[in-house]
């Protein structure tokens, strides 16, 4: 039926609209620290059985053979967006409170509502009370307070945080913790470079930087976005062409229906 083809083509157009939205968000965040690009995923819709040669049963009265049935799809639907968690390039900043994770793992932060979030954005700042926080004000766990007498902050690759005071003495505040997940691609994006735990991601696994399965911490660096502008432009062109073909399908079906109506008038 022509209406089935129209619905199928319209589902394809909607799917490519969603695809373009995902791609445009990737491109918009090409300079966002530690941003992880996403990829839209799709599923085909339910299939319907139609008679391969309807003339046999409708005109001649012949009993149709079950084998003459064919399956016709009804279109496509967006199913999910998959986070691509490949490593971004490390950019040197020279700022002592900037850290980048090279390898697997997230920093654990405590949000304003008391819940935990997870981020790879290591552009840390000092709050009014001297606590280490993210650029959005979320407290870095397990919690560190920099005193007024500190003149230098040192963070080793295994996460040990030390302070140098005015008298030249050093003392250790503690160690940063990293968190990983069995399925990090299942994390929910919460905005502000923060991810949230979901059933798909599994519970957080806490470990030490540099230990087995966890990345190292590099002071004075930040991780860049992993968006590749060339890949995104190619994906955008592909999505645009797919949308164009689906729109032409709608136009073709409309022309066929017009021809059929003219035949009836004749």
URPEQUI-V590842 format. One line per field, one symbol per residue. ss: DSSP state (@ for helix, = for strand, . for the rest). psi: psi as a letter, one per 30 degrees, with the letter a starting at -180 (. if undefined). burial: + if it has 16 or more other C-alpha atoms within 10 Angstrom, else -. Layout:
ss: ???
psi: ???
burial: ???
This chain:
ss: .@@@@@@@@@@@@@@@@@@@@@@@@@@@.........=======..=====...@@@@.......@@@=====..========......===.....=====...=====.....====...=.==....===.....==....=....======....======....======.====...@@@.====..===........====.......====.===.....@@@@@@@@@@@@@@@@@@@@@@@@@@@@@@@@@@@@@.
psi: keeeeeeeeeeeeeefeeeeeeeeeeefgfgkkgkkllkkklkklkkkklkeifeeeeefgkkkkfffklkklgalkkelkkkjhlklkkkkffkfgkkkjjakllkklklegflklklgjgillkleggkkllfggkkkkgkkkklffkfkkkjlfggkklkklegflklkeakkklklleiffgkkkflhgkllkleefllkjkakkflkfkllkjkglkklkgkjeeeeeeeeeeeeeeeeeeeeeeeeeeeeeeeeeeeee.
burial: ----++-+++++++++++++-++--++-++-+++++++-+----------+------------+---------+++++--+-+---++-+------+++++++++++++++----++++++++++++---+++++-+++++-++-+---+--+++++++++++++---------+++++++--+-++++---+++++---+--+-+++++---++++++++++++++----+--++--++-++--++-++--++------------
